[in-house]
Amino acid sequence: MSALFHITLKEIKDNLRDRRSFFFAVIYGPIMMPLLMFIPVILGVKSTWIDLDSTTELQVVGAELAPNLIQYLRNHNFDAVAASNNFKQLIREREITIVLEVTAEYGEKLRDAKRAPLLLHFNESSKKSQSAAGHLRSVINSYNSQLGYLRLLSRGIDPEINNVIDLRENDLSKEGISGLILVFFVYFIIVFSMMSGGFYLAVDVTAGERERNSLEPLLSLPVSRQKILLGKWLAVLLFVMFSGFLSVVCIYLILSFFPAGAAGELFSLNRMALLKSLLLTLPCGLLISAILVAIAAFTRSSKEAQTYISLMYLLPAAPSILGQFLDLKPNLLMQIVPFFSQYQLINKVMKDETVAQMPIILSVVGSLLFALSTLMIAIWLYRRDQILMK
């Protein structure tokens, strides 16, 4: 155990001295990837999110021509004020978002039971203006439906006469497309960070040492090659797990910037859900570390190892994408498949659904079996004399 500990400690120290390894383990995967994937989502949500409980100032031209409409808008949290004389220029310059103009013929058309024209001024190139226009449009459409209902009712006509079919929809899924994408983001970032965390250390422990001619002296020590390989694997595993943990912390901090109520409708953002997600991916960390070490032992140079490991980044996304593409129905047998089972379990956790014990057990057992098999292959590669060949 002493030899195993010293080998692990040596590899950790060497990796900490390497700035490139430190960058990929601490910054690139755990911090940069969450920022790159979530910041556009946060900005998009913030630019379109409307707090319906807060009062919004609305500049109106000709408010005196439509008193009932103005009162309806005020009842729906719009504070109608007189519009500026140069409101069109202000909208173009994005100083204000929208202006509602009540035309001179509005009242006359309304009394004659005709379509009463209103003019909505907004800036299509501004997301804030688009969002404000959409909000006002929905309120005015509601007012329009109310007036149409009253018109028919006053003439003794049943307003429901045009509604021949009543199609009712009941979506039994809990995620929706937005929630599904965000859940995948959480899963992918954790696994991606794990891979990035052990990437360069795995390349360096075998292929790198072979190129520096330091692998042969290490293998000549009175320590079994199995212990040497396990020591290197443990060092890679520690960096893999640390990067995964750091990514969860970063995800939590980033998602705290979502507007209150916006993300909560999609999935659970509490710390416990993210912690459970990390725990569910821990078996993946064992498998990822084993694969990284096995690839490094199989390849003959650092460049070759980097090429093979780069292809490995497709591994975590493949099962989940394939499952969505084929619309596979999750079952217990599929929980044995690494990465796919972790994605399915995280999907349930982030949606605050109850997760049964058996899928978790099968997920852990399946990942451990694959990790053990891959680690045995790596040990076999280390025992071969070809391990020293460049």
C-alpha positions, 0 to 999 in steps of 0.5 A: 500500500505504501508503494501504491500511495507514493505512486499516486502522490507522485502523479498528483504532484506532477500534474499540479505542476503542469499548467495545461493539466491544471487549466483543463482540470480546474478551469476548462471543464468545470468553469468554462463549459458551464459558462459557455452552455448556460450563459446564453440560456440565462441571457435568453430567459432574462431578455424574454422573462416577464414578471406578471406581478410587477407593474409595467409602465406603458406609454400611450398616445390618445389614452382619452379615446379608450378609457375602458381599454386603459382601465383594463390595462391598468387592471393587468399591471400596466401603468398607462402614461402619456407618450413622449412626443418623439417616442418613435425615435426613442423606440429606435434608440431603445430608450423605451420598449413599446408605445400603444397608439389609440387611433382617432377612429377607435371609438367610432368603429367600436360603437359601430360594432366594427374592428377598432384599430390600435397601433402598437409601436415597437422595435423588432431588433430589440429583444426587450421590445419584442418581449414587451410587445408580446406581453401587451399583445396577449393582454389586448387579445384577451380584451378583444375576446371579452368584447367579442363575447359581450357583442354576441351576448348583447344580440342574443347569440350564444358566444360558444356557437363558433366553438364546435369542437372542444379539443382538450390536451393533457401532456403527461410528461414533466420535462418539455423540450426546454427542461429536457435540454437543460437536464442534458446540459447538467448531465453533460457538463458533469461528465465532460468536466470529469473527462477534462479533469483527467485528460492530460494526466492520463496522457502524461502517466504512460505515453508522456513518460514513455516519450521522456524515457522515465517509464522504464526506470519506473517499471524497473522498481521492485513494485508490481506493474499492477500497483504502478497502474493502480497508483496512476489510475487513482491519481487520474480518478482523484482529478476526475472526481474533483473536476466533477465536484467543481462543475456542480458547484459552478452550475449551482452558482450560474443557475442562481442567476436565473430569474425567480420562477423561470427555471423552477418551472423547468426543473429543480435547482436546489443544492440537494438535486445537484448533489444527487446528480453528482453522486449518481455520476460517481460510477461514471468517474470510475469508468472514465478514469479506467478508460483514460488510463487504458487508452494511454497504455495502448497508444504509443505517443502523447499525440496519439493518446490525445486523438483517441481520448478526444474521440472519447468525448462523444461517449457520454452523449451517444447513449442519451442522444441515441435513446432520444432519437430511437425514442427508447422506453427506459427499462431496468435492463437499460439501466446497466448501460453506463452514461445512459442510465446516469442521464435517465436518473439525473433526468428524474432527480432534476424533475423532483421525481421519485427514483427507485432503488433498483435502477440506481443499483443496476446503474452502479453495478453496470458502471462498476463492471465496465470500469473493472473490465476496462481496468483489467485491460489496462493492467494487461497492457502494462504487463506486456513488454510492448508497453515500453515500445515507442 
